[in-house]
Amino acid sequence: MTTVAADTRATSKVNRLKLPEGQNMVNEYWEDIFSARERGQKVVWYNGSAVNPFFQAAGLSWAHGEAFSARLAAQELEKPAQLAAEEYGYAGELCSYARTHLGCAVLTESARSRKVNAAQTGIVGLADQEELASRLPTPDFFVNAYAGCSTGQQWDEITYRVFGKKVPIYNVDIPFLWGNKPDSTYLGGEEWEGASDYVEDQLKGMIGFIEEQTGNPFDMDALSQNMAYIKRASELRREAMALCKTGPAPATFWDWIASIAHINFMPASEGLVTYFQAVKDEIESRLENNVSGIANERYRLYFDGIMNWNKLGELARLFASYDVSVVAGRYTHNAFWQEPHLIDPENPLRGMAQHYLLCPTNHGVKTLKNMTNKDLVDYDLDGLVFHSTRTCRAFAGPQHLLAKSAEAELGLPSIFFEGDVADASFYKGEMLATRLEGMLESIDIRRTRAS
């Protein structure tokens, strides 16, 4: 079979959720940011945790660094920024999210100040620079609220330097949850309560910082309303995910990847709730009509690793070509307001602080093992695929321990493949296909022995 024929066959087996309004929401969000200056709005750049409900309540426009890097990578527009970052001095092994966004900062500042001429750099043409840079307005201030990643905790500080240390910055320090005290449990124990107190106090400080930058009193009522919308949207999202526990799965990991933007950084609104209600409704309809996320599901796998945004379609087609339904993953199922019961819209700061602690790179291995193995059982999975994200050590670090735990406790096989979040040069597609074939053969052998 030719490569084109195989790819066409795989495409016909992928049955993604049909929610075009979701993409429209994403496009409208970015266009709103790009036109913020024209409307006279202040712009905040931030990274890490979903602190955007605070910005929305304050009437700001917000640009999430990882989100913009992922968008560029998904559109295969990341290279100019990465080349600019490389020439500026950022190593190729640096987190490609950070490297791409820092490159955008370099280009944005260059376009604004006109101190760097494209002819002098030789990176890209001036038109390309301005097209990339001018789309993301320069920040009025930075907020950093990054958990579980040393690069993320320095990201905005480095960007602050790119802009000549003239843009105000506020850092929310989020402690790592080791989970190794005698009374430690997921969402419980002295460590959990102490960390929750610590982050909540810093959020109060951030509100004061926002008031200083805007010159206006902070609107707590607006924040409460935002969190009421987010809580309901998250409840619907989690309910929809749970509907995929039985096979064949009506939706896949790739569908949940497509809805990360909505739950992670887009404006809280009734429209957000409506969107996730539509997601749940379509999944329920598929269950009623026996419609699956991929045709002829034979295997159900777990995907561990941040998404390789350059290869979203290619990965979906690859797994489908082997009759594999990738059902769940740490990045999608253990992040993004995933514990909505913690949110109290009437007193939102505590629950927000606790969610910022729940980043999937912010737990000790004991907690990660328990969470991963629980998902493997709950979703009735056959094995694990680990995306060993080349420039994200925080996510890749515990993966071999998680693989050993799944094998020892559940008897489930796993494979690893190399790639990256926003740098396609690290992707090893042929290696993934070869290893996937081997794992599926082992699953078939295990099934035969069990029958």
Summary of the structure (lengths in Angstrom):
residues: 451
radius of gyration: 21.9
end to end distance: 32.2
largest distance: 70.9
contacts: 1543
relative contact order: 0.13
helix: 58%
strand: 11%
